[in-house]
Amino acid sequence: MSQLKTMEAYRVIDAYKMNLLRYSPEQLRHIPAEGTWSLCQLYDHMILTALDYLDMVEKCAESGEGQELGKTEGGEELFRLGGFPPVKIKPPDGPENSPDNTASKDDLMHGLDQVVLRMKEWEKILETTPPEGKVKHDGFGWLNGREWFELIGMHFRHHLRQKNELEQHWLSSHP
């Protein structure tokens, strides 16, 4: 991953942190419509996904054998574009896709801080990690540690539009 992409990922996470400071508890937990998430749920999802991706980075680094298989067509396209397409992606129903709506701002800020801390640790380690160690992503195929790491920034950027929509809905319904 280029230094530029890494710095962009940190900037996006910092923007999430700055926005988090502005939200009232009511705004944080407000669910605008059935089937949508609150800002709290969005932040919880972002944190848990980033920590999961960092766990995959670690597994890739610890992998003793190389993987010949590569990315799926969708995975190739994702990395060619450098991010997710600007479409809404509905995760499958299930408890793993039902983020918490009770976390406090402090809890969420701590979670974001943990993501950044672990990213900084792995950023250095990835410089010397062989790219052959891979772990399979259900949608994108076999990714190496650098690719899992890059997914973190892509995922945070992908959800910026959703975050902005939730903020705008709150502003329009609470003048």
Buried (B, 14 or more C-beta within 10 A) or exposed (E): BEEEBBEBBBEBBEBBBEBBEEBEEEBBBBBBEEEEBBBBBBBBBBBBBBBBBBEBBBBBBEBEEEBEEEBBEEBEEBBEEEBBEEEEEEEEEEEEEEBBBEBEBEBBBEBBEBBBEBBEEBBEEBEEBEEEBBBBBEEBBBBBBBBBBBBBBBBBBBBEEBBEBBBEBBEEEEE
